[in-house]
Amino acid sequence: MLNYDYLNEIAGGDEEFIAEILNDFLGQTPCLIAEIETAVAKGDAGTLGAVAHTLKGSARAIGADEFAGIAHELEMAGKGGDLSRAPETLQRLQDYWSEFAQYLQQQAA
């Protein structure tokens, strides 16, 4: 779920710093997902594209490539103005987050 080689590289192997990075991500991500949910519900492609872009960048910054990939799909839907698949992609993001958040909590402890 995480690219630990990448995470160790950016953190210089500092376990405390890694825990801090993961805890920051854990704290910020639910708000971003909530914004994405609202954008999808309202059909707001612009907001969806922008917020999903932010989430994608944050996920890539910690080495969460698969999660970033799902956020990228939502970003492209928003930027392309085609939200027809956004609800099912959002569901995949939410499902992945449920498991991933628990995983991150264990890693950050």
DASUL-V113417 format. One record per residue. N is the residue number from 1. RES is the residue in one small letter. OMEGA is omega in degrees with one decimal (none if undefined). BURIAL is b if it has 24 or more other C-alpha atoms within 12 Angstrom, else e. Layout:
n=N res=RES omega=OMEGA burial=BURIAL
n=N res=RES omega=OMEGA burial=BURIAL
This chain:
n=1 res=m omega=177.2 burial=e
n=2 res=l omega=173.0 burial=b
n=3 res=n omega=-175.1 burial=e
n=4 res=y omega=175.9 burial=e
n=5 res=d omega=178.8 burial=e
n=6 res=y omega=-177.6 burial=e
n=7 res=l omega=177.3 burial=b
n=8 res=n omega=-179.8 burial=e
n=9 res=e omega=-177.6 burial=e
n=10 res=i omega=-179.5 burial=e
n=11 res=a omega=-179.5 burial=e
n=12 res=g omega=179.3 burial=e
n=13 res=g omega=-178.5 burial=e
n=14 res=d omega=-175.7 burial=e
n=15 res=e omega=178.2 burial=e
n=16 res=e omega=179.4 burial=e
n=17 res=f omega=177.3 burial=e
n=18 res=i omega=178.6 burial=b
n=19 res=a omega=178.8 burial=e
n=20 res=e omega=178.4 burial=e
n=21 res=i omega=-178.4 burial=b
n=22 res=l omega=177.9 burial=b
n=23 res=n omega=175.8 burial=e
n=24 res=d omega=179.4 burial=e
n=25 res=f omega=177.8 burial=b
n=26 res=l omega=-178.6 burial=b
n=27 res=g omega=-175.2 burial=e
n=28 res=q omega=-171.3 burial=e
n=29 res=t omega=179.6 burial=b
n=30 res=p omega=177.9 burial=e
n=31 res=c omega=178.6 burial=e
n=32 res=l omega=178.1 burial=b
n=33 res=i omega=178.2 burial=b
n=34 res=a omega=177.4 burial=e
n=35 res=e omega=177.6 burial=b
n=36 res=i omega=178.2 burial=b
n=37 res=e omega=-180.0 burial=b
n=38 res=t omega=179.9 burial=e
n=39 res=a omega=178.8 burial=b
n=40 res=v omega=-179.0 burial=b
n=41 res=a omega=-178.5 burial=e
n=42 res=k omega=-176.2 burial=e
n=43 res=g omega=-177.5 burial=e
n=44 res=d omega=-175.6 burial=b
n=45 res=a omega=-178.4 burial=b
n=46 res=g omega=178.8 burial=b
n=47 res=t omega=178.2 burial=b
n=48 res=l omega=-179.3 burial=b
n=49 res=g omega=-177.3 burial=b
n=50 res=a omega=-177.2 burial=b
n=51 res=v omega=177.8 burial=b
n=52 res=a omega=176.1 burial=b
n=53 res=h omega=178.1 burial=b
n=54 res=t omega=179.6 burial=b
n=55 res=l omega=178.6 burial=b
n=56 res=k omega=-179.7 burial=b
n=57 res=g omega=178.6 burial=b
n=58 res=s omega=-179.7 burial=b
n=59 res=a omega=178.9 burial=b
n=60 res=r omega=-178.3 burial=b
n=61 res=a omega=178.1 burial=b
n=62 res=i omega=178.8 burial=b
n=63 res=g omega=178.3 burial=b
n=64 res=a omega=-170.1 burial=b
n=65 res=d omega=-179.0 burial=b
n=66 res=e omega=177.4 burial=e
n=67 res=f omega=177.4 burial=b
n=68 res=a omega=179.5 burial=b
n=69 res=g omega=177.8 burial=b
n=70 res=i omega=176.7 burial=b
n=71 res=a omega=177.8 burial=b
n=72 res=h omega=177.2 burial=b
n=73 res=e omega=178.0 burial=b
n=74 res=l omega=177.7 burial=b
n=75 res=e omega=-178.7 burial=b
n=76 res=m omega=176.3 burial=b
n=77 res=a omega=179.7 burial=b
n=78 res=g omega=-178.7 burial=b
n=79 res=k omega=179.0 burial=e
n=80 res=g omega=179.1 burial=e
n=81 res=g omega=179.1 burial=e
n=82 res=d omega=-177.1 burial=e
n=83 res=l omega=-176.3 burial=b
n=84 res=s omega=-179.8 burial=e
n=85 res=r omega=-176.5 burial=e
n=86 res=a omega=-179.9 burial=b
n=87 res=p omega=-179.6 burial=b
n=88 res=e omega=176.5 burial=e
n=89 res=t omega=175.4 burial=b
n=90 res=l omega=178.4 burial=b
n=91 res=q omega=176.3 burial=e
n=92 res=r omega=178.3 burial=b
n=93 res=l omega=-179.9 burial=b
n=94 res=q omega=179.4 burial=b
n=95 res=d omega=179.5 burial=e
n=96 res=y omega=-178.7 burial=b
n=97 res=w omega=179.8 burial=b
n=98 res=s omega=-179.8 burial=e
n=99 res=e omega=-175.9 burial=e
n=100 res=f omega=179.8 burial=b
n=101 res=a omega=177.8 burial=b
n=102 res=q omega=178.1 burial=e
n=103 res=y omega=-179.4 burial=e
n=104 res=l omega=178.7 burial=b
n=105 res=q omega=178.3 burial=e
n=106 res=q omega=-177.6 burial=e
n=107 res=q omega=-176.1 burial=e
n=108 res=a omega=-176.5 burial=e
n=109 res=a omega=none burial=e
